[in-house]
């Protein structure tokens, strides 16, 4: 009897350890501040309380209206929320990368992401991509010299065909890996490149991906190269087109250091907790 009990205990421990070992999503819970774009202007402190209450310990963002960057950082610190990544627009990086550095340092961010390359309408061209490469390489060097990594966040329009690949391939291949890394926005990667593209890119460019927007595209939606889609197409993670177990596994292998849930729907207060629940189940 004692032997049988011991075997059952050991079996239970083994199953528990096996389940833990197989857990896929092991990143700290992070969220993109844009998710709460309606809440922050109304009451930034209450919004930070909501973010903390949802279990987030990392925020990708850059302050709030009515607060200095220092004040915003202090309020995040008080709630146990770090800011590993902040944003900068293309013009800032082109004209004054040192100002971007200073902002990131106040927030304690080690990454700066840029989410949009200016272009006319839906026509993203080789010339646009070439200018981006030039700006990213120059700004990325300044940031790297100051201990910060620049990441370009893809947005779907970069998947215009070019030579044997796409303009995103061109940007990745022409930027200096020492100065420029990337943030994969999974929804926009799905929207611009199709269901297999997130997995394909993580495999194709290991070491270039440092950040990820964990965001899902509604099933049945056929994307395009506009970089735009109705808010209704942003659905809770795990209910859309993303092969999330594979994406997270490959993201780890590719070097992704931080993941941020981003919800651009009009139902973020419902969707975000569902996304958190799903990721915890992986």
N, C-alpha and C positions, 0 to 999 in steps of 0.2 A: 504493500500500500504506500509506504513512504517513498519507494522508488518511483511508483506511478505518479505520485504528487509532485515529486521533484522534476520528473520529465515534463509534466504539464506546465509547471512554473517556467522551466527553461524554454519550452515551446512558446509560451506566451511572451517571454522576453525577446525571443528570436523574432517573432512576428512583429513586435513593436519596433525593434531595431530595424527590421527590414523595411517597414513602412516609412520610418524616418529617413532611412538611407535613400529611399526612392523618391522623396519629396523633391519636386521640381522647382517650385518658386521659393527661393530662399533669400531674395533681396529684402532689404527694409522696405516698408510700404512708403511709396512716394507719390506725390500728386503734382500736376501742373497747375499753377495758380489761375490760368485762364479758365479752368473748370468752374471756378467760382467768380467769374467776371461780373455776374449780377449782384452777388453778395458783398464783395469787397468794397465797392464805392459807398454802400449804405452803412456798413459797420465793420471795419477791418478787424477789430478785436474780437467781435462775436464770430466773424468768419474763421479766424484762427482757432477759436474754441471749437467750432464745428469740425474743422480739419483735424484737430487733436482728438476730438471725440470719435471720429471715424477710424482712428488708429494710425494715422499717418505720422511718421517721424521725419520725413524728408519732403521738402518743397522746392519745386523749380519755379522761381519767380524773382521779382525785382522791386518790391516795395508796394505801398498802397497810398492812395490819395489822402492828403492831410497828414502824412507822416514822413519824417526824414528816413533815409535808408538806415541810419543808425538806430532810430526808434523802432523801425520795423524788425530789424535784426534782434534787438533786445526783446521784443515781444515774442518773436519766434523762439528765442533761447529760453525764455521763461516757460514755454510750453513744451520744451523738449523737441523742438522742430529745427532741424538744420537746413541750410540752403546750399546744397552741393552744386547747383547749377542756376544760372540766371540768363536772361536774354539780352540780345543787342540787335538792332536793325542794321541792315546792310549799309546805310548811309553813315551810321556811327563808326562801323568798322573801317569804312573807306576813308573817312575824314579825320577821325581822332581815336585811334585804337587805345591810346593811353588813358583816355577818359573811361573807356570800357573797362580797362584794367582796374582803375581806381574804384569804380562802382562795384565790381566783382569782389575786390578785397574788403570793402566795407561790409558786404553781405557774407563774407567768408566762403564765397563760391570758388571752386577749383575748375569749373567748366563754364564756358559761355556759349550759348547756342544762338544761331541765326536761322530763322525759319522761312525766309522769303528772299528770293533774288528778284529785283525789279525787272519787269518786262512788259511789253505792250499786250494788253488783252490776254488771249489764250495762246499767243504766239511766242513760245520760249525758243530762242534760236541759239545756234552755235556761238554767235557773237556775245549773247547774254552769258552763256556758260564760260566763254573765254574771259570775259570781264570778271566774273565771279572767281574764277581760279586765281587771277591776278590779285584781286582784293583779299581773298582768303589767305593766300600764301604770305602776303605782306603783313596783314593784321595778325595772322596766326603766329608769325615769328615774334612780333612784339609781345603778344600774350604769353607765348611759351617762355620768353626771356624773363617774364615776371611770374612764372609758376602757374600759369593758367592755360587750359586746353580749349582751343576753339573747335566747336562742332557745328557742321552744317546739318540742319534738319530738313530732310527731303519732304516734298509737298505734292508729289504726283505729276506735276507738269514736266519734270525732268526726264520722263520716260519716252520722250520723242526719239524715234530711231536715229542712230548715228553710227555710220560704218557698220561694224559687226555687233554693236550693242546699242546703248542709249546715251543721251547726253549726261545722264547721271554717271554712267560708266566713265565718260570723258572727265567729268569733274573729279571723281574719285582717283582716277589714274593720273591726272595732271596736277593735283594738289600734292604738296610735300607731306608725307606721313609724319615727319618730325614736327610739323606745325599745324596740320589740319586733320581733324578726326570727324566723325559723323554721329548724328543722332537719328536712329530709325524711327519714324512715325509709322506704326504698323498700318493704321487705317489708310494713310495716303499712299503707302507702298502697295497695299492691296488695290486701292482705287486706280492708281496710275499704271501698275505693273501686273496686276492679276493675282490670283490666289497663291501661286507658287513663288511669287517674287520675294517675299520676306525671307523665306528659307534659302532661296537661291543666292541672294545678296550676302546673307550671313556666312554662307559657305564660301562664296567667291572672294570676299574681302575680309578675312580674319585679321584682327588687329586694328581695323579702321573704325569699328563701331564701339563707342564708349558709353552712349546713352540710348535710352529707348522710351518712346511714348507708347504705353500699353493702351491701345485703343482699337475697337473692333468695328468692322463694316458690315452692315446688314446683309444677310444672306439674300442672294438673288440680284443684288445691285451689280450692274455692269459699269465699271468705272470708265473714266476718260482721262484726257491730259489737261484738264482745266485747273486742277487744284482746288476745285469747289464741288460741294455736294450738299443737298438739303440736310438740315440738322437731324431729321428723322432717321437718317441713314447711319448715325452714330449710336451704336447699341451697346448694352453691357458686355464687358469682356467675357468671352466664352459662349456667346449666343450668336456670333456672326461668322465671318468667313475665315478668321485666323486659326491656324493650326498651332494653338498656343503652347502645348507641351513641347512640340518640336522647336518652335520659335524661341522659347525661354532656354531650352537646353543648348541650342546653337548659339544663342546670345551669350551665354556664359563662356562657351568655347571661343567665341569671336572676341571676347574682351569687354563686353558690356558691363559697366560698373554700377550704373544706377538706372532704375526703371521708374517711370512716372505715369500713373494713370492720368489720362486726359479725357474729358468728356465735353464734347461740343454740342450735345443735344440740348433740348429745352427741358430735360427731365433729369438733370444731374443729381438732384437730391435723392432720387430713387435709384438711378443707374449706378452711381458710384459705390454705394454699399453692396450692390449685387456684384460689381466687378471685384471688390475687395474679397467678398465671400468666395468667389470663384478662384481667385488667385491663391487664397489660403488652402483651397481644396486640391491644388495641383501638387 
